[in-house]
């Protein structure tokens, strides 16, 4: 990833996530409330999708365009279409099927982003629709998505990123990667 890459989380309703899934996770729209954040998004920024009501992570993608304005009705209805006019184009990286979704109750409380919240109230940290995550949290979540998708430890670029999460999963994933690497070399 390029220096200056941002790591975003889009926290959406089930309905809007279903629409975004139908689009192949290739487009995302935001309201005027998030205009400045949308303008901050650049190609190569990374994105992870979260369903607020169900507390699931469901996909990761890479931003491939700067933000732009489009009022075509995609999410919501005619009365709310302008709510999603600030848009970015995406390239999907990893998309989970419903039975693979990452349960937020299991991994959410361990994220650095939610540390300022009481443990029992961590889901409130994700109530807004758009979040700038620490790279460490993004990598942990994406590695878990990769693991769920492939059944193997996920490493976005380097297994060392898993260790930097300081989690037992990160270390066990790294050990599994070392073991697998040794088998391949033998």
N, C-alpha and C positions, 0 to 999 in steps of 0.2 A: 504494500500500500504506500502511496505517496505521503510525504510529510504533509501534515495539515489535514489529513483525512478526518472527517467527522463521523461519529457513530450514532445513528438515530434510532429511536424506537417509535413506531406508529402504533398507538393504542386506539383501537377502533371497536365499533359495535359489531355484533355477529353479522348483521345485515350488510354493513359496508365491507366487512372482510369477505363475505360471500361474493359480493360484486367484484371486489378486487381480485379474488381467486378466479372468477369467470374471465377476467381480463388477463389472466396468466401472471399476475403480479408485475405487470409492465407499466402501470400508471398509478399515481396516487394524488389525491386532491386534498387541499387544506383550506380552511376558512381564512378570512381577512385577519382574524385574531392572530394567526400564525404567519402573517405576511413576512415579517423580518426574518423569522427562522427559515421560511421557505426560500427567501432570497439568499440566505447563507449557504444553502445546499449547493454543492458543486458536483460535477462528474467525479466518480470514484469514491464519493462518500458511501458509507455502508448503512443499510437499513435492516431492522428486524421488525416483524409484525407480531402484535400482541392483541388478543381478544379480551377486552376488559371484563365483560360479564362472566365469562367462563374461566378467566385467568389462565390462558394458554398462549404459548408462543407457537407460531405456525409456519413461519417462512423467513428467509433472509434474501436480500437483494442488494444490487449496487445501483446507485444513482447514475444515469447516463446523460442527463441534460440539466441545464440550469432551470430554475423555476420560470414558469410562464403563466399567463392568464388564459383560461378557456372556460366559457360558460355553458358548454354542451352538458346536457343533463345525463349524468352517469350514476351518481350516488344520490340517494334520497328521492324526493319528488320535486315538482315544479316550485313549490314554496321554499325549498331548501337548496335548490341547485346552485345558487350563487355562493352557498356556504363552502363549496368545494372547488372554487375557481382557480386557486393558486395550485399549480400542478407541477409535478416532476415525472419524467419518464424513468423507468427502472429496467434493469436486467435481472430476472430472478436467478438466484444462486442455488438455494435449497428450499424445496416446498414439501411440507409434510402432509400426509393424508390424515384424516380425522383421528384414526386410531393411533397415530404416531405423535400427536400434539404433545408439547412439553408442558407438564403440569406446573403452573406457577406456584402452587402451594408447596411444592417440593424444592424448587430452586430459587424462587423469588426472595425469600428472607435472607439468603446468603449474599445477595448483590450489594456491592458498595453503594450504588445509587440510593438504596432504601435505608441506609444506616441511620439517617437522621429521624426516621420514623420509629415509633414503638413497634416491636416485632409483630404484635397482633394487628397493627394497622398498616403494615407495609403496602397492601394493595392500593391504599389511598395515594401513594406516591405516583401511581400510574393512571390516575383518574383523568388527567388532561390528555389530549390527543397526540401531542408531539413532545418527545423528550430527547435530549442530548445525553447519551450514555457515556460513561467512562469506557475506554477501549477494553479494559480488563473485563468488564461486565459483558460487553458485546461479544468478545471472544469466547467467554464461558458459555453464553447462550448459543452462539453459532456452533461451537464444538459439540454441544449437546444435541443440536438439531442434526448435525452430521452423523453423530453416533446413532441417533434414533433412525435415521434414514438408511445407514449402511450397516449397522450392527457392529461397526468398528470405531475405535476412538477417533474423534474428529480433530483435525488440525488445520486451521485456516491457511497458514503459511508455514509455521514452524511448530514442532511439539513443545518448544520452550515456552510458547504462549500459555500452554496449559499449566505449567509449573507456576507461572507468574500469578495465576489466580489464587494461589495459596489455599487451594481446597483439596480435600482428600481425593475428589474425583480427578482433579488436575494431575496429581502425582500418580494416581493409579493408571490414568490414561497414558502418561509418559512412560511408565514402566511397561505397559502393554505394547506401546510403540517400539521400545527398545527390544523387547522379546521378539516381536514380529520381525524387526529389522535383522536380528541375529539369525532367525530361521531362514530368511530370504538369502542371506549371505552364505549360509551353509550348503 
